[in-house]
């Protein structure tokens, strides 16, 4: 269980997250939605410890991540995977080197890493014949999947996705969503997704809506279309270019 209590994050005196509370259930997929600039990525990076809160706490499996020692933090990070918005592959490295980078850096030999990379590529429905290609040789959807495979190499129990379908066409976006859902069910990981793509509702278990630094809605994705929550109502209808009107 990921438990966030009274989380506040400020930048230059501006509160991006303001006394935010949220519980994310184990082994489920939760999407956090909201308009651009609402702090979704800040929340995601705070969960994994890439940003430290101004105040408040974040606990994962009853461990307060902001209070871990350097050694404890290194161990903790191995249980978490982070899929960046644009995959963040290293252009000068091959697919094999990108996916197996963390293992190679820890001294494993290429012949030891190769079968593990093949296994993770298969999980994201990519064939081993792409291992010697460079990111520039891949389509956008393939780069996304290679980024996910790189995350899986450490066998994480939690995977965080930052806008996983940004820049993809609708068909490729659907493929990526289906892949994320299938992996979550197969591997039993806890998945947290930042997205503005309403199609993601078909694939996740829960939806949380972030607005003005707080969670204004949390509920099951299967009932999202029947919700009478005013924030959800206006977000779904695309009325997010101006201030959300409160009843």
C-alpha angles and dihedrals in degrees: 000000000000108000121189118188128187092334115185125177122183131189115194091339094311116120110225093170116030121193091320121184125191140150119204115198124232121257094012137106116243124182121203111207133184143125123295111281096024093117102258094139091044089056092048093049090047091054092055094041099250088121126036119222123243086224140342132057141272118199127186115190088346093306117123101226095198091060100049120122118241091261092046090048091053090053091045094052090058089065093054132068126198122200109199124221095252096027090253093227117173106249094209093056129075123240089260092052093045095051096041097038098112092049094046090049089054092058104263115147121244092247089056094047098043098075090046091053091048089051094051093045089053090053089059091043097253124134123235091240090082094061094099094048124101124233091255088063093058133083120243092258092050091050089053091052093047088053090053091047089053089053092050094054091085094049095239122197090205126044122189119197122199108204094321095187100044111135095012127120118245095260094050090044090056091050091052092048092050090048092051091049094047092049092049092053094044098044098031092226126158108246126198117186132191110205146147092196110109090201088074089074088076092062108036133077100218139024127208122186119209119203130162093350097309140088105251096178139021123174149120115303091223091067099039095106092056095048118125091199105130093218093052091043093055096039093053091050091053095248092140102106090088135030115305110247115231122213 
